[in-house]
Structure formats: structure tokens, C-alpha cells
Amino acid sequence: MKSNAKELKTVKGVRLILGYIGLMMGLIGIIIALPLVYILFNSAEWKYALSFCIPSLIYIIIGFSLFFSLTYKKKPLRLYRHQNSFIVVISWLIAIIGCALPFVISNRMNFHQAFFEMSSGWATVGLTVYDFEKDTNCFLLARTNTMLFGGIGIILVMISLFSDRYGMSLYSAEGHSDRFLPNLLKSSRIILLIYCSLIIVGTFSYFACGMSFFDAFCHSVTAVSTGGFSTHPESLKWFQGQLSETQYNGIIIVSMFLMLSGSISSISWVFLFKGNFRSFFKSTENIIQFVIFLLFIPLLFIAFMRDGNGNLNENITNSFFYSFSALTTCGFQIGELSSNLHSAIFVILILLMLIGGQSNSTSGGMKIIRIHIFIKSIYIKIRNSLTPSNSTHSYRIHMSGAYTNLDDSLMHSNNIFILIYVFVFVIGTFIFSFSRTPLNVIMFEVSSMLSGTGLSTNALVVASSPNYYFYTASIIMIAGRLEIMAIIYAVLYCINSPYRFLRNTLERRHK
């Protein structure tokens, strides 16, 4: 009877929220400690061990203490409205702050810069103010780790280790919806397997092209996570001066393959691995992504030619590579993007970044499927206006291996998201417009932040920028990664929860 009583013990409300946040905090503490494995075998970097040990131990002790005391071996009750979004947003802020602390403790960055850097890492954006002249591999590895776990999401890691009945609620709040198996635990582990397999293939491919194993691993992680952090300030361009032309071209090809791989949805990869090619090629997103490349690569080539560079081979390479880099929202660069580039180049790259990759992938942006539904809804509206009022039409799209009907509710929520996304883009552009940076460059940089791309002219947010630049950019990047709505719901919960508590207290006193 005692064991049954313990099994029936429940947890809800604030205790449940703190329990989940504690679990996340403990896992983040382990993530912070991962560079210590590298430091252990490199005596030249032992002096940085405390920079990672201190925040790691604090997070592990506090986090797992909350989890084991409040939630472990208890039955979680229903999460109330918007609590899942609150948990996810707080967990991400805790992750960013925790991973920023080693950079602050070691005096490599001030807190403002470190918060921006880690926001860029966890949001898989790739914008950076990192000082590469102080080249230390353990900190480069720490930056890479943020993209490793930011790409798949800390919630997915939690589900893979501690699955429970509310894992899907948290997972969806983090900006995912790829529950393609009845069992969420199996789904999450298959996603991790696909993700890790691509990283391993990428690492050995880069190594075969002449990269060091360390560089190969870091670039493979940031390519598959479509993050774009590099171990060198010139991004992939650095390797052109270090390797042969054949090896450098190999690196470009491998990068394009990995960026594209990261932008493809998890369910499409499952179909591909299982040999279900019909479902893979019938996917609406796969078809549209191919069409976008066919359309924008020639347009970008023309724009580069109009920019004044007469090198045909270089323009062809740039048009292919930057189309992949922008649409997949990875952000790798093979040359400096000057603020003086032809305006058409900026317009094309902005459009590609805002569109983004496929849903349920590591890509950012509005996502291809949302753009398709938006255009489809306009077509439906026009067509319905031209037909008799008593006639009806059925419309559907192929996604997640099956056809989905486009009803009014789906189209309405989709279009509202796009409206909010564009609104955030406009607000971000307005805030940074008070700088002396040209407007087209500001729009390019903000779209890069919001879409999680990281392509940059280095003309807006740099190490010497005002502090509010770092936090404004960080908010935009986090909002883009969590697909905005999670931020809105978390804020609503923070406002509504104290109000509801105060109202209930006053009502009880009145009675």
C-alpha cells in the first residue's frame, strides 16, 4: 500500500514548473561542463577549468536538487495555460546565462557580449563578437556545443532521457511538431540518431577535405544545426589560403550538403532512410524548396554579376553557396559581405532568409510550409470570390507523409504568425535605424537575426557596440528560434498569473 501511495503522489502548479526548470538547469550544467573533457587532455588549457567548473557545479546542484525534491517519482498533473511556454523560455534564458558565465569568468568577454554570443549560439544564428585572436579551443568548443544542443533543442534532450506525459507540450512550445511516431520517446531518439549521424558523416567528410579533426567536428555541428559558427573569423573563406583549390572546393560542396541536410524535416529523413522515396518526393516542402533554388540561384547570379565582379566562376560559386546558406539559414560565408554590395543581392538574401527551411528541421525563418499556406490562402480567397456562394472547394497539402486539409482555422493561425513575424522584423529594423548604418544593411542584419541565419556585413553589432544592441539582437534571435509565440505566451503567463492570484485572494477575503 505504501508503494501505491507513493506512485499516486502528484505535483502541479509552481512545484511542477520549478521541477521541470530544475531538470533543465541540471542538464544545462552538464552541457556547460562538456569542454572540461577537452581541457583534461590539453594541459595548456587547464587554467580555464575553473571557468567551466564553477557555473557547471552551481547549475547541477541547484537544478537537480529542485528536480529530485519537487518532481522526481511523482505524477505530474495538467500544465495550465501557457505554463509550457513559460518553462521553455525560462529554460532557454537559464541556458544562455549559464553558458555565458565561463566567458565572463575568464575575462574573455563582458556579460553583455557573452549574453549576445550565447544567444546567437543557442538560437543557432551564428552572429559573433568573439575575439579569435585569443584562440582557445575549449571556448570554441563551448560555442559549438550551444549550437549542437540549440539546434535539436534542450527539450528534446530532456525527453530522450526523461520522457513523461507532458513532454510533447514542452516540445511543441520550443517550436517543434515532429511527433511522427505514436511514442514521443522513440520519436525524439530517432531525431537524435539522424542528427548525430549527419554530424559524424560531415566530420569525416570535412576531415577528408583537409580540415583538422577539431575544425571538422565544429563545422559539421554548426552546418547540420544550420547555425554557422566557425572556428575562424573569415568563416570557410579561411581555408582557401590554407588548403589546395581541390580541397577548398570539397569543403564548399560538403558544406552545401550539410546545410541542406539540416534544413530538411526530420520526417523526410526518416522516409529517405526507410526507402520510402515516394513520400519523400511527394512532400510539399521538398518540392517547393527545390523550386525556390531553381528560381533564386539564377537571380542571385545576375545580382552578383551586376555588382561589378566579372569573375564568372566566382559569381557562379557565390550564387549557389549563398542561396544554400541563406535559405537553410546556416550563415556560412566564403567571402566578406560588404555593406556596399549591390542592393539586389541584399534583397534576394533577405527574402531567402525570411522564408527559411522546412518545418521540423534545424532551420529558422518563417518556414517554407507557412509561406506556401499563406500564398495558397490568397489563391483560395480569390477563387472562392469568383465562384457561386453555395459551392465549396477542398484544398490540401502533403506534409509529414500524409495529406492535410487546409481549413479556415489552419490558414488563419498560419497567416497570423506570418503577420507577427513581419511585425517583429519591422520593429527590429526600426530600433536599429537610429544607428548610422544604411537601411538596406539594417534590414539584412535584422532578417539574419530573426531567421537564425548569421550572414553579416559586420556593420551593425560588433564588440564595441552599445550594450542595448547586444540585448536587442539577443531578444530578436531568441524570438526567432522559439518562433515568437512562445515568448508572447510566456509574457502573458507572467502578467496573468499574479493577476489571477491577486484576484482569487481578494475574492476569498470578500467571502
Order of alpha helices (4+ residues) and beta strands (2+ residues): alpha-beta-alpha-alpha-alpha-beta-alpha-alpha-alpha-alpha-alpha-alpha-alpha-alpha-alpha-alpha-alpha-alpha-alpha-alpha-beta-beta-alpha-alpha-alpha-alpha
